[in-house]
Amino acid sequence: AGLFILRKTGPLAIQIVLGSLLMTLGFALILGFPLDWTLELLLSLWIPVYICSLVLKKTESQAAMSIVVALIAAAYVIFSYISIGDVEAWWRNSLIALSDQGFVAGSEEQRQLMMDFMPPLLNAAMAAIIVISMMVTMLVARWWQSGLFNPGGFRKEFHAFGLPKQLAFPTVVAIGLLFIVD
């Protein structure tokens, strides 16, 4: 869908995204995945791809697109804290449920160590996964588009990649807050 949105916009792009969404939802339901979980996952993937594709198409700047990806990851973190509240407890309960279902192997001591160590890190890990997967998805889509319709365009954009200097101080402050906030 990212490749298509980079090439076309408007109602046709929305139809392609919705068609892809419905096909993926159909396969997930055939495979027995729960409807609510599947819809949440698909919407959390397809909407950001659509937004990032539009930004990259309009700006032709991978840096601008990467800022949008970072904002999407930040929105995920903020939304999870607003909607869940105690995110660490939620992750701990999720790990306990996985452990109870047999998905976590190891001794009781290893499980307890995981329960103590992992929950504080998992929300940040999910944000990192969002950033990495979105960046890879968008860069591959742009590279593919460049190869098909604009040879050399990806290289030119990639070599021009640079984040604004105005982001340096807020980034350092945000990283510092991560170490201060409990």
RAZI-V158647 format. One record per backbone hydrogen bond with DSSP energy under -1.0 kcal/mol. CO is the residue of the C=O (numbers start at 1). NH is the residue of the N-H. Records with the same first field share a line. If there is no record, write none. Layout:
# RAZI-V158647
CO=NH / NH
This chain:
# RAZI-V158647
1=5
2=6
3=7
4=8
10=14
11=15
12=16
13=17
14=18
15=19
16=20
17=21
18=22
19=23
20=24
21=25
22=26
23=27
24=28
25=29
26=30
27=31
28=33
34=38
35=39
36=40
37=41
38=42
39=43
40=44
42=46
43=47
45=49
46=50
47=51
48=52
49=53
50=54
51=55
52=56
53=57
54=58
55=59
56=60
61=65
62=66
63=67
64=68
65=69
66=70
67=71
68=72
69=73
70=74
71=75
72=76
73=77
74=78
75=79
76=80
77=81
78=82
79=83
80=84
84=86
85=87
86=90
87=91
88=92
89=93
90=94
91=95
92=96
93=97
94=98
95=99
96=100
97=101
98=103
99=102
107=111
108=112
109=113
110=114
111=115
112=116
113=117
114=118
118=121 / 122
121=125
122=126
123=127
124=128
125=129
126=130
127=131
128=132
129=133
130=134
131=135
132=136
133=137
134=138
135=139
136=140
137=141
138=142
139=143
140=144
141=145
142=146
143=147
144=148
145=149
146=150
150=153
152=156
153=157
154=158
155=159
156=160
164=167
165=168
167=171
168=172
169=173
170=174
171=175
172=176
173=177
174=178
176=180
177=181
